């Protein structure tokens, strides 16, 4: 009989799945808006930065999706991978809040901090270290 996943880990994985979907949607939206502006010969402040942001959103989405799939199998690398992606999301959100003045990115910072703290906890450590 298999063990039950701890509630904190299950909650963190629900957030990981939501982040995977939302990062994919944000990446698609950013790519679509940039291409639409360029197609209509409108200025894009920094196309390279927009492309980098879109690439990071798609990458985070793919990595979180794969991590979410393999988390149920209790692979140890999933915890570390989620922590690395959450740190990157937190850093990106912090830069958006402090440098760009996008205060809504504070929500991304809070979600990344909560998910990271859940993955750093003892239940997650025990779950992924079979």
C-alpha positions in Angstrom: 0.0 0.0 0.0 1.4 3.4 -0.9 1.8 6.3 1.5 -0.4 9.3 1.3 1.1 12.5 0.1 1.3 15.2 2.9 -1.2 18.0 2.5 1.4 20.7 2.4 3.2 18.9 -0.5 -0.1 18.3 -2.3 -1.0 22.0 -1.9 2.4 23.1 -3.2 1.9 20.8 -6.2 -1.5 22.3 -7.0 0.2 25.7 -7.0 3.0 24.3 -9.3 0.4 23.1 -11.8 -1.4 26.4 -11.7 1.9 28.2 -12.2 2.7 26.0 -15.1 -0.5 26.8 -16.9 -0.4 30.5 -16.0 3.3 30.9 -17.1 2.4 29.3 -20.4 -0.5 31.6 -20.9 1.5 34.7 -20.0 4.3 33.6 -22.3 1.8 33.1 -25.1 0.1 36.5 -24.4 3.5 38.3 -24.4 4.6 36.7 -27.6 1.2 37.5 -29.3 1.2 41.1 -28.2 4.8 41.7 -29.3 4.3 40.1 -32.7 1.0 42.0 -33.2 2.8 45.3 -32.4 5.7 44.4 -34.7 3.3 43.3 -37.5 1.6 46.7 -37.4 4.9 48.6 -37.4 4.4 49.8 -33.8 7.3 50.3 -31.4 8.2 47.7 -28.9 10.4 49.2 -26.2 12.9 46.3 -26.1 12.0 43.3 -28.2 15.0 41.4 -26.9 13.9 41.7 -23.4 10.3 40.7 -24.3 11.6 37.6 -26.1 13.7 36.8 -23.1 10.7 37.2 -20.8 8.6 35.0 -23.0 11.3 32.3 -23.2 11.6 32.3 -19.4 7.8 32.0 -19.0 7.7 29.1 -21.5 10.7 27.4 -19.9 9.3 27.8 -16.4 6.0 26.4 -17.6 7.6 23.4 -19.2 9.8 22.6 -16.2 7.0 23.0 -13.7 4.7 20.8 -15.8 7.3 18.0 -16.0 8.0 18.4 -12.3 4.3 18.2 -11.5 4.0 15.0 -13.5 6.9 13.3 -11.9 6.2 14.5 -8.3 3.5 11.8 -7.9 6.2 9.2 -8.5 8.3 10.7 -5.7 11.4 11.4 -7.8 14.0 13.3 -5.6 15.0 15.7 -8.4 11.5 17.2 -8.5 11.9 19.0 -5.2 15.2 20.6 -6.2 13.9 21.6 -9.6 10.8 23.2 -8.2 12.9 25.1 -5.7 15.2 26.4 -8.4 12.3 27.5 -10.6 10.6 29.2 -7.6 13.8 31.1 -6.8 14.0 32.3 -10.4 10.3 33.3 -10.3 10.8 35.1 -7.0 13.9 36.9 -8.4 12.1 37.9 -11.6 9.1 39.1 -9.6 11.3 41.1 -7.2 13.0 42.8 -10.2 9.5 43.7 -11.6 8.4 45.2 -8.3 11.5 47.1 -7.5 12.8 48.2 -10.9 9.8 48.3 -13.2 7.3 49.3 -10.5 4.9 46.5 -11.4 3.4 46.0 -8.0 1.1 43.1 -9.2 4.3 41.0 -9.5 4.3 41.0 -5.7 1.7 38.3 -6.0 4.1 36.1 -7.9 6.8 36.8 -5.3 4.4 35.7 -2.5 3.3 32.6 -4.3 6.9 31.6 -5.1 7.8 32.1 -1.4 5.0 30.0 -0.1 5.6 27.2 -2.6 9.3 27.3 -1.9 8.8 27.2 1.9 6.4 24.2 1.5 9.0 22.4 -0.6 11.8 23.2 1.9 9.7 21.8 4.8 10.3 18.4 6.5 7.2 16.7 5.0 8.3 17.5 1.4 11.9 16.4 2.2 10.6 13.1 3.6 8.2 12.6 0.7 10.8 13.1 -2.0 13.6 11.2 -0.2 11.6 8.0 0.0 
